[in-house]
Structure formats: C-alpha cells, structure tokens
Amino acid sequence: MNLVEYLQPESISVRKDISDKEAVLNEVVRLAHMNHNLSGVKKDKILDGLKRREELGSTGFGGGIAIPHCRLKGISDFVMGIVTVSEGVDFDSMDDEPVKLIVFVIAPEEEANAYIKLLAAISQTLRIPGVVDEIVSQHTPETVRESFLRHTHDAVETKGHENKRLFHVIVQDEDIFQQILEVFEAMPSSSVIVIEAKNTREYLVKMPLFASLWSDSHLGNSRIIVAAVENSLTNETLRSIERVTGNLENRTGVLVMVQEILYAAGSLEM
C-alpha cells in the first residue's frame, strides 16, 4: 500500500465547518471527484456507494474518527483523502461522540485484498495515542498529510523469497482479538489466517480428576492468529500488538510467539 502516493494535499480538506453527516459525505465526494481516477465517474455514483456502506453500519468507529469507504466498478486505482472538522460533527458514531477526523477511501471493486489492507493500515495509524488530536490541530493540507504519514509504515514492494518471521498469537480475550487481527492485516506483504481453538480446560473438565474445577459456562475458547510477516517489520508488529495489549510481559489472555522462517512463497486469500 503506497500511502504516500495515494494521499495527496488536493484530497485533503482542513478545519471545515460541517453541520451533519450528509454534508461530510458530500465533501468527501467533492474531494474524491477531483482525483483523476474518479474524474469519469459521476458524483452521484460515488455518493451512492458511500451511503450504501453506511447503511451496513456507521463508519464512525469512535474516538472522533470516521473512515467512510466503498468499492466502485470501473476505477483503476485507490483514491484516499482526509477531512478535518475542528468542532466535530454528528456521524452516528458507535460511541455517540462527534467526529473530528474523516479519512476516506474509494477502491476498485476487484482489489478486495489490497482494500482490506489499506483500511486496516488507516485504522492502525489512527489508534496510536495522540494521533487524531495531532492531525486535527494542523492548519494546512500539507501538514495534515505530513502528520498522518509520519505515523504510518508505508509498504515496500519486495521480490523473491524474502526473509520472513512466523507469528503465532493466541488470544483468549475476545475484546482485543479484532484489534490484534487488524495489526496483521495492516502489515504489507503479510499472509494471515485465524484458527479457532479450545482452551485446555475444555479437555481437562472431562477427566474425572478435574471435573469439578470449571463449569461449562467458563470453559472459554481461544483464537490463534498465524501470520507470516516481513523480517524488517517484526519490531513494528510487536509494538503495534503491545499498543493493544499493553506490556506483554504483564498480560494474561494473550500469548505471542515469533519464529524464523526458512522459506516462504505464495500468498493467501482473505
């Protein structure tokens, strides 16, 4: 994901005075339509795509952030931009808080895998403490762009069988599973799967010696995230996980293991 290429100053609108969600989406359409990739697409089609996505559930994900997005037929590349609203705007957010930072994506319909990675990368960036306030405080499109990109890890195209490391992340805490999965989906050139697993107690409770120790309602399950990540991104991946979990040395309900990979080739569908 070449965020440096996708996010240009002309697609950024700073400190807008916007009254409602409809006005936000119209501003997104105005900015998106200025991009050459969408110049041949009618504005109504872009707006309809965004609204259909909002009908599935608000893209105001809380914390003052909204990420409106959609896929359209007939476009060849991604279009990305940012709108900041100093005073905030009602966006039907999950936490009912006003939205101050809107990052939008219009994607080619055929690019499902890259689309997911781009959304995950944006979400991961905006989860970093202090980033939203820093971006919203900027006064020009150029400084908004610089602030956002400073906190992203831009994808580097790689060829051949590069060195990778294998992550196994066993998660028992349902509340943080999605955020940890998002960490890996945001990583460039990573292949990720999730394995459903049962905790050991599910088996121990069936043994006469341990039968009285747990009730059926407290057996619990685990999910195992297995991911091949570029060797150079190992430390960044671990830091991103710890932004979600806190210090892993003091954390229960999550286990992270990293191994060297002798050979890795190919990729997986999401």
N, C-alpha and C positions, 0 to 999 in steps of 0.2 A: 504494500500500500504506500504509494508515494504521496504522502500528505502535503509535502512541500509543494508539489506540482498542483494538487487539487485545490488547495486553499489559497486563493489569490485576494489581494486587497479589494478589487472591484466586486467581490462576492461577500463583502463584509459591511454591515450597517451598524453604526455606533451610536449608543445613547439615544435610541428612538423613543419618542413619546407615543406609545401604542396603547389603545384602550381595551382591547379584548383579543380573544384567540383568533377570531376571524381576521382581524387586522394583521396579526402576526403571520398567518398563513399567506395572506395577500402580499406582505412584504417579502416573505420567502420566495414566492412565485416571481415577484418583480426582480429580485436579485438573481435567482436561478436562470430566468429567461435571458438575462444579459450574457450568459455564458454561451460560447459558440456551439457547444454540444447540444444546447436546447433552443437555439435560435430558430430552428424549423419546426418546433413543437408549439402548439397553441397553449396559451397561458391557462385556458380552461382545463386542458388535459392534465397539466401539472397540478393544478388546484384540486381536481377531482381525485388524482392519485393520492395526494396528501390527506384529503378528507376521508377517503376510504380506509386508509391506515388508521386514522384517528378513531374511526367507528369501531375498530377492533379493540381499542383501549387507548387511553391518552398516552402520548409520548412525553408528557410531563412527568418525569420519573422521580421527582422530589429533589430537595436541596437547591431549589432555584434553577433547575436545569430542565430543558426540553430538547429532544432530538427528533424533530419531525422528519420523516423519511418515506420514500416509496420507490418502487421499481417501475420503469416505463419501457414499453416496446419501442424499438426503432432508434434508440440512442446508443452511441458507441462507447461512451466513457462516463465516469462518475463526475457529478457536479456537487460541490460542497461549499458551504458558506456559514457565516455567523451573524446573528443579530443580538445586540445587547440592549437591554431596557433598564435604565438606571433605577426607576421607581418600581419595577416589577409589573407583571400583567397576569391576570387570571387565565390559566391554561388547563383547567380541570386536572391539576396535578394530583398524583397519588397521595401526597401529604397535605393537600389543600393550600400549600404555600404559593405565593406569587412567583412567577418565573422571571429571572433576570438575564439568563443566558440561553440563547437558542442556537444550536448547531444543527444544520440541516444537510441531508444527503438525498440526491436524486440519482438512482442507479440504473444501469442497463438490466433488463429483465433476465438476461442469460447469465449474469455474473453473480449467482447466488452465494458461492463460497467467499469470493472477494468482498461482497456486500456485508456478509456477517462479520468478517474480519475487520472491516472498516468501522462498522458500528461498535464492535467490541473495543477497538482501539480508542475511539472517541470516548466511550463510556469510562474506560480505564483512566484516561487522562483527566476527565472531569471529576473523578473520585479522589484525586490527590488533594489532601487538605490544603485549603487556601487558594486553589487554582481558580475557582469560579470568581471569588472576590477580586483576585488579581486581574483577570481578564475584563471583568465588568468595569473596573476602575480606569481602564485605558480610554484615551480620548480620540484616537485615530484608528482607521482600519489597519494601518501598517503595524502599530504597536499591539493591537489585538491579535493579529496574525503571529507576530513575534512571540507574544506571551503564550499563546496556545501551543505553537510548535516547539517551544523550549521544553515543554513537558511531555512531548511525545517521543517515541522511538520510531523513527522512520524506517520503513522496510528497505532492505538492501537485496537486490537481485543476486542469487547465487546459482552457480552451475556445478554440475558434477556431484560427487558424493561427499558433501561437506561433513565435517565433524559435528556430531550432534550428541546431546545427552538425553537420557530417558528419565522422565519424571513419573513417579507414582505418587499420587496424592490421595490418601484415604480420608474421606470426610464423613464424620458421623453427625455433624451439626448441620441440620437442614437449612438453618437461617443464613449460612455463609456459603453453601455449596454453589449457588448460582454466581456469586461474585468471584469465587475462585475459578470456576469454569470460564468466566469471561476473561480472566487473566490470560489463559492459554489461547483462547480464540483471537485475542488481540495480538498475539505474537506472530510475526511474519514467518512464513515457511514452516509452520508447525502442523503436525498431524495429531489429532486428538480423538480419543474415544472415551466413553464412560461405561464402566462395568458396575452393575448392581450386585451387591454382596450382602451377606448376612453376618451379623456380629457373632463372635464365638459363643456368647451366652445362649443363642438360639439352639445350639447343639448341646451345650452343657446342661440346659434345663431338662433335656430329655433323658439325661443319665440319672439314675436313682440317687446317686450321692449328692447331686447338686439341685435336685428337682424343686426344693423349697426356697431357693435363693432369689428367684425372679418370677414375677407374674407375667402372663402373656402380653399384657399391655406395655411392658417395659423392656421388651426384647430388643427392639431397635434394629435398624439396618445401616449399612454403610454404602457409600458410592466411591468407586475408585476411578479417578481421572488419570488416564495414561496418555502421555504426550511426549513426542519427540521434538526437542527444541534446539535451535542452533546453539552451538557451544558458547559463542560470544554473548548470548543472551541469558546465560544461566543465572548470573548475579542479579540482572534486572528482573527476571522471573521470580526469583526468591524474594526480592524486595517488594515486588507487587503483591505476592501472596501474603507477606507479613503486613502490608498495609490493610489487608482484610482481617487477618487473624490476630494481629499483634505479634509479639515476640514468640516464635515457635517453641523456644526452649521452655516457656512457661505455659504452653497451651495444651489443653486436652481436647479430644474430639477431632483432632486433625493430625495426620502423620505424613510427612513429606520425605520421599527418598529419591535420590538422584544417582544415576549410573552412567558410566561411559558407554557409548555405542560403538562397536567395531565397524559396523556397516549399516547404512540406511539409504534406501532408494524408494521412489514411488511416493504416493500420497493417498489420502483417504477422502471420500465424500463425507459431508456433514450430515 
